[in-house]
Amino acid sequence: MELLTVTTNTDQDAEGDLAASRSPQPPTAAGAGTAAKIRGWLTSGVSYVIPFVTAGGLLIALGYALGGHRISEAPPVTEGFDATTTSGWAALLFQLGGLAFDFLVPVLGGFIAYAVAGRPALVSGFVGGAVAVVTGAGYLGGLVAGLLAGAVVYQLTRWRPPRAVAGTKPVLVLPLVSTLITGALMWVVVGAPLAAATSGLTSWLNSLSGGNAIALGAIVGLMMAVDMGGPVNKAAYAFGVAGLTTGSETAPVIMAAVMAAGMTPPLAMALASTLRPRLFTGIERDNGRAAWLLGASFVTEGAIPFAASDPLRVIPSLMAGSSVAGALSIAVGSSLLAPHGGVFVIGLIGGPVGHLLAVIAGTAVSAALVIALKSVRRGGAVEDASAGVTAGPAP
């Protein structure tokens, strides 16, 4: 059943409820298939996420620039803010950026649901996205939550309640029931398996640490780009950071591979959108400009808007490039004594030239693959969801 198709056979009350709360339709062609409609919903939801990615990422980058790589260890500004020191402002910027990032997945889930089924789906989409954060499902969990919430609300709008309670349907029944269903499914069906998988991934990485270092770099690099802030990414990052606390001689080498691989996705999307702008919407091109700094700052989440709107092409491309970056970083012997910071901790990188070459190589591989896959025509055109204008050839 097509979720956006409302026929003359549909219950008239359900049509009225949905039409009254419907947002403008995503830019999909009439008669388009389910896959095209899903992509339209994802693109619409992602457009609301981009300001959070940009603002949060740049605030975090500025925090690192002013406060150094240890700014993440600063006490909360609620415990005391010293406006007369650089470190005080650095902590404020960093923590504001982190707060903006906390909204990424709930906003993504909420507005994907909104694109599918209108205002009644907002609350269940937001709550489902929040559950994805709590369970560690990341932005991929947010995508699932948004689509699930939208589908649940759409089906509920087809239910015709008794006339005595019909007035409560849009303001009480739909939000309450859809939030319960979406939240429960996200928590039980999605959350528990992901938690177990994350634990298993961490154990697996630990078992590989004594083997082929270059292969380990490739695996860790690939994991950094799978879900960019989700459980797989966090498992790889935690593996690198945990090694620094052990004093192991190989730990800084692995940490350098983790950071090189994490810098690659935003830089690759920035490069791809610069070289072939007609393959991207206007919103994506704007986000690509900000992604240069986000990638340089090791803010992997800068690539999320691109991956969320076109996951089947973008994610495999980013995984390939990050895998190359991680392997090359270890092959050239780069090392890193800081857990974060990107270019702002270059003084702590051993073999900075080799590290830079690894990042450049990974960026080039991912950008080339993204361009190649998006250049494969399937009919239609890339449209700007915010302006409704054609942006170039269809991906």
TILUM-786666 format. One line per field, with one value per residue (C-alpha): x, y, z. Coordinates in Angstrom, 1 decimal. Each point is the difference from the previous one (the first is absolute). Layout:
xx c(X, ...) .
yy c(Y, ...) .
zz c(Z, ...) .
% end
This chain:
xx c(0.0, 1.4, 0.0, -0.5, -2.8, -3.4, -2.8, -3.7, -0.5, 1.8, -2.0, -1.1, 0.7, 3.5, 0.6, -1.1, 2.3, 3.0, -0.7, -0.4, 3.4, 2.0, 3.2, 0.8, 0.7, 3.6, 1.2, -0.8, -1.5, -3.6, -0.3, 3.6, 0.8, 0.3, 3.8, -0.3, -2.5, 2.1, 2.9, -2.2, -1.0, 3.6, 1.1, -2.7, 1.0, 3.7, -0.6, -1.1, 3.1, 2.6, -0.1, 0.7, 2.9, 1.5, -0.5, 1.0, 3.0, 1.4, -0.5, 1.9, 2.8, 0.3, 0.1, 2.9, 1.8, -0.2, 0.4, 2.1, -0.7, -0.7, -3.0, -2.3, 1.2, -1.0, -2.7, -3.5, -0.5, -2.9, 2.5, 1.8, 0.7, 2.9, -0.5, 3.4, 1.9, 0.4, -0.6, -3.3, -1.3, 1.5, -2.0, -3.1, 0.3, 0.8, -2.9, -2.4, 1.1, -0.5, -3.5, -0.9, 1.3, -2.2, -3.0, 1.1, -1.6, -3.3, -0.4, 0.8, -2.6, -2.6, 0.1, 0.2, -3.2, -1.4, 0.8, -1.9, -3.1, 0.0, -0.2, -1.5, 3.1, 2.5, -0.1, 0.3, 2.8, 1.9, -0.5, 1.0, 3.2, 0.7, -0.3, 2.5, 2.4, -0.5, 0.4, 3.0, -1.7, 1.3, -1.3, -0.8, -2.4, -1.4, -0.8, -1.8, -1.8, -1.2, -1.3, -1.6, -1.7, -1.3, -1.4, -1.6, -1.7, -1.1, -1.7, -1.6, -1.5, -2.0, -1.8, -3.4, -0.7, -3.4, -1.5, 0.1, 3.8, 0.8, 1.1, 2.8, 1.5, 2.5, 1.1, -0.1, -0.5, 2.4, 3.0, -0.6, -0.5, 2.7, 2.6, -0.7, 0.3, 3.0, 1.8, -0.6, 1.1, 3.2, 0.9, -0.7, 0.5, 2.7, 1.8, 0.8, 1.5, 2.2, 1.3, 1.0, 1.6, 2.0, 1.4, 0.9, 1.7, 2.2, 1.0, 0.8, 2.2, 1.9, 0.6, 1.5, 2.4, 2.8, -0.3, 0.7, 0.1, -0.8, -3.0, -1.1, 0.3, -2.2, -2.6, -0.1, -0.1, -2.9, -1.9, 0.5, -2.0, -2.8, -2.3, 1.9, -0.8, -2.0, 0.9, 2.5, 1.8, 0.1, 1.4, 2.9, 0.6, -0.2, 2.5, 2.5, -0.5, 0.1, 3.4, 1.4, -0.7, 2.0, 3.3, 0.4, 2.5, -2.4, -2.9, 1.0, 0.4, -3.6, -1.3, 1.5, -1.7, -3.3, 0.3, 1.1, -2.9, -2.5, 1.2, -0.5, -3.8, -0.8, 3.0, -1.0, -3.5, 1.4, 2.3, -2.7, -2.5, 2.7, 1.1, -3.4, -2.5, -2.8, -0.2, -1.1, -2.9, 0.5, -0.3, 2.6, 2.4, -0.3, 0.6, 3.0, 1.7, -0.3, 1.1, 3.6, 0.5, -2.0, 2.2, 3.2, -1.2, -0.7, -3.8, -1.1, -3.7, 0.5, -0.7, -3.3, -2.3, 1.5, -0.1, -3.6, -1.4, 1.7, 1.3, 0.4, 2.5, 1.7, 0.6, 1.9, 2.1, 0.9, 0.8, 2.4, 1.9, 0.2, 1.3, 2.8, 0.8, 0.2, 2.2, 2.3, 0.3, 1.4, 2.1, 1.9, 0.4, -2.0, -0.8, -2.3, 0.1, -3.4, -3.4, -1.5, 0.7, 0.8, 2.3, 0.0, 2.1, 2.5, 2.8, -0.8, 0.0, 3.1, 0.7, -2.4, 0.9, -0.9, -3.2, -1.0, 0.7, -2.2, -2.9, 0.4, 0.1, -3.1, -1.8, 0.8, -1.2, -3.3, -0.6, 0.7, -2.4, -2.8, 0.3, 0.1, -3.1, -2.0, 0.8, -1.8, -3.2, -3.3, -2.3, -1.3, 2.2, 1.5, -2.4, 0.5, -2.5, 0.0, -0.5, -1.6, 2.5, 2.0, 3.6, 1.5, 0.0, -1.7, 2.1) .
yy c(0.0, 3.4, 2.1, 3.3, -1.2, 1.1, -1.4, 0.6, -3.2, 1.2, 0.9, 3.6, 0.9, -1.4, 2.1, 3.1, -0.7, -0.6, 2.9, 2.4, -0.7, -0.9, 1.8, 0.7, -3.2, -1.0, 0.6, -3.3, -0.5, -1.0, -3.8, -0.4, -3.3, -0.7, 0.4, 3.5, 1.0, -1.3, 2.0, 3.1, -0.5, -0.4, 3.0, 2.1, -1.1, 0.6, 3.6, 0.7, -1.7, 2.0, 3.2, -2.2, -1.7, 3.3, 2.0, -2.9, -1.0, 3.5, 0.7, -3.2, 0.9, 3.5, -1.5, -2.2, 2.9, 2.1, -2.6, -2.8, -3.8, -0.1, 2.3, -3.0, -0.6, 3.5, 0.1, 1.0, 3.8, -0.3, -0.6, 3.3, 2.1, 2.3, 2.6, 1.4, -3.1, -1.6, -3.4, 1.1, 1.1, -3.1, -2.2, 1.9, -0.3, -3.7, -0.9, 2.1, -1.9, -3.3, 1.0, 0.8, -3.4, -1.6, 1.1, -1.5, -3.4, 1.1, 2.8, -2.4, -2.5, 2.7, 1.7, -3.2, -1.0, 3.4, -0.4, -3.3, 0.8, 3.6, 1.7, -2.9, -2.0, 2.5, -1.1, -3.7, 0.7, 2.2, -2.5, -2.9, 1.9, 0.7, -3.7, -0.6, 2.3, -1.7, -3.5, 1.0, -0.6, 3.3, 1.8, -3.3, -0.7, 3.5, -0.8, -3.1, 1.8, 2.7, -2.4, -2.2, 2.9, 1.4, -3.4, -0.6, 3.4, -0.3, -3.3, 1.4, 2.8, -2.6, -1.1, 1.5, 0.6, 0.3, 3.5, 0.8, -0.1, 0.9, 3.5, -1.4, -2.1, 2.4, 1.6, -3.0, -3.4, 0.3, 1.4, -2.3, -3.3, 0.7, 1.0, -3.1, -2.3, 1.7, 0.4, -3.6, -1.4, 2.2, -0.9, -3.8, -1.0, 2.4, 1.0, -3.4, -1.6, 3.1, 0.0, -3.6, 0.6, 3.0, -2.1, -2.8, 2.5, 1.3, -3.5, -0.9, 3.1, -0.9, -3.5, 1.5, 2.4, -2.5, -0.9, 1.8, 3.7, 1.2, -2.3, 1.3, 3.6, -0.8, -1.7, 2.9, 2.5, -1.8, 0.0, 3.7, 0.7, -2.6, 2.1, 3.2, 0.4, -3.2, -3.2, -1.3, 3.4, 0.3, -3.5, 0.8, 3.4, -1.4, -2.8, 2.7, 2.2, -2.9, -1.0, 3.4, -0.6, -3.3, 1.5, -2.6, 0.9, -0.8, 2.0, 3.4, -1.6, -1.4, 3.3, 1.8, -2.5, 0.6, 3.8, -0.2, -2.2, 2.2, 3.2, -1.5, -0.2, 3.7, 1.0, -2.5, 1.4, 3.5, -0.9, -1.9, 2.9, 2.4, -2.0, -1.1, 2.5, -1.0, -3.4, 1.7, 2.1, 3.6, -0.9, -2.7, 2.3, 2.5, -2.7, -1.1, 3.3, -0.3, -3.6, 1.1, 1.4, -2.8, -2.6, 1.8, 0.2, -3.8, 0.5, -3.1, 1.0, 2.6, -2.7, -1.1, 2.2, -1.5, -3.6, 0.3, 1.3, -2.6, -2.8, -2.7, 2.0, 2.2, -2.4, -2.7, 2.7, 1.6, -3.4, -0.7, 3.3, -0.2, -3.5, 1.2, 2.9, -2.3, -2.5, 2.6, 1.8, -3.1, -0.9, 3.3, -0.3, 3.1, 0.3, 2.2, 0.7, 1.9, -1.5, 2.7, 3.4, -0.5, 2.6, 1.8, -2.7, -0.3, 0.7, -3.3, -2.1, -2.1, 0.0, 2.7, -0.1, -3.7, 0.6, 2.8, -2.2, -2.7, 2.4, 1.4, -3.5, -1.1, 3.2, -0.4, -3.7, 0.9, 3.1, -1.9, -2.8, 2.4, 1.8, -3.2, -1.5, 3.2, 0.5, -3.3, 1.3, -1.6, 2.6, 3.3, 2.7, 0.9, 2.6, 2.5, -0.9, 3.5, 1.9, -2.6, 0.7, -2.5, -0.2, -2.4, -3.5, -2.7, -2.1) .
zz c(0.0, -0.9, 3.2, -1.8, -2.3, 1.2, -2.2, -0.3, 1.9, 3.1, 3.0, -0.3, 3.6, -0.3, -3.1, 1.8, 3.0, -2.3, -2.3, 2.8, 1.4, -3.1, -0.9, -3.6, -1.9, -0.5, -3.6, -1.5, -3.5, -0.4, 0.0, 1.4, 1.6, 3.7, -0.1, -1.5, 2.6, 2.9, -1.3, -0.2, 3.6, 1.1, -2.0, 1.6, 3.5, -0.6, -1.1, 3.6, 1.4, -2.0, 2.2, 3.1, -1.7, -1.2, 3.2, 2.3, -2.0, -0.4, 3.7, 0.9, -2.5, 1.6, 3.4, -1.0, -1.8, 3.2, 2.7, -1.5, -0.1, 3.8, -0.3, 0.1, 3.6, 1.1, 2.8, -0.9, -0.4, 2.3, 2.8, -0.7, -3.1, -0.1, -2.7, 0.5, -1.2, -3.4, 1.5, 1.4, -3.4, -1.6, 2.5, -0.7, -3.8, 0.3, 2.3, -2.1, -3.1, 1.8, 1.1, -3.6, -1.0, 2.6, -2.1, -3.3, 0.2, 1.7, -2.6, -2.8, 1.2, 0.7, -3.3, -2.1, 1.8, -0.7, -3.7, -0.1, 2.1, 1.0, 3.4, 2.0, -0.8, 1.4, 3.7, -0.7, -2.5, 2.5, 2.8, -2.2, -0.9, 3.6, 0.7, -2.8, 1.8, 3.4, -1.5, -2.0, -3.4, -1.4, -3.0, -1.8, 2.9, -0.5, -3.6, 1.1, 2.8, -2.5, -2.6, 2.7, 1.7, -3.3, -1.0, 3.3, 0.0, -3.6, 0.8, 3.1, -2.0, -1.9, 3.2, 0.5, 3.8, 1.5, -0.6, 3.7, 0.1, -3.6, 1.0, 2.2, -2.8, -1.5, 3.4, 2.3, -1.6, -2.9, 2.0, 3.0, -1.8, -2.7, 2.6, 2.1, -3.1, -1.5, 3.3, 1.1, -3.3, -0.1, 3.5, -0.1, -3.6, -1.1, 3.3, 1.6, -3.1, -0.7, 3.6, -0.3, -3.4, 1.3, 2.9, -2.5, -2.3, 2.8, 1.0, -3.6, -0.4, 3.2, -1.4, -3.2, 1.7, 0.0, -3.7, -3.3, 0.8, -3.5, -0.2, 3.4, -1.2, -3.0, 2.2, 2.5, -2.8, -1.6, 3.3, 0.5, -3.2, 0.4, 2.1, 0.9, 3.6, 0.4, 1.9, -2.5, -0.3, 3.8, 0.4, -2.3, 1.6, 3.6, -1.0, -1.1, 3.0, 2.5, -1.4, 0.9, 3.7, 0.0, -1.0, -2.8, -2.6, -2.8, 1.4, -1.4, -3.4, 0.1, 1.3, -3.0, -2.3, 1.7, -0.4, -3.6, -0.8, 1.9, -1.8, -3.4, -0.4, 0.4, -2.1, -2.7, -0.2, -0.1, -2.9, -1.9, 0.3, -1.1, -3.0, -1.2, 1.5, -2.5, 1.7, 3.3, 1.1, 0.9, 3.7, -0.4, -1.8, 2.9, 2.5, -2.1, 0.6, 3.7, -0.2, -0.8, 3.5, 1.6, -1.6, 0.9, 3.6, 0.1, 0.3, -2.0, 0.5, -2.7, -2.6, 1.6, -2.1, -3.2, 1.3, 1.4, -3.3, -2.2, 2.2, -2.7, -2.0, 2.6, 2.9, -2.0, -1.7, 3.4, 1.4, -2.8, 0.4, 3.7, -0.2, -2.3, 2.3, 3.1, -1.7, -1.5, 3.3, 1.6, -3.0, 0.2, 3.7, 1.1, 3.7, 2.1, 3.7, 0.1, -0.2, -2.2, -1.7, -3.6, -1.4, 3.3, 1.6, -2.9, 2.5, 1.7, -3.2, -0.6, -3.8, -0.9, -3.7, -0.2, 1.9, -2.3, -3.0, 1.5, 0.5, -3.6, -1.5, 1.9, -0.9, -3.7, 0.0, 1.7, -2.1, -3.3, 1.0, 1.0, -3.2, -2.1, 1.8, -0.1, -3.7, -0.9, -1.4, 0.9, -1.5, 1.4, 1.6, 3.3, 1.5, 2.7, 2.7, 1.5, -3.3, -2.2, -2.8, -2.1, 1.2, -2.6, -1.3, 2.1, 2.2) .
% end
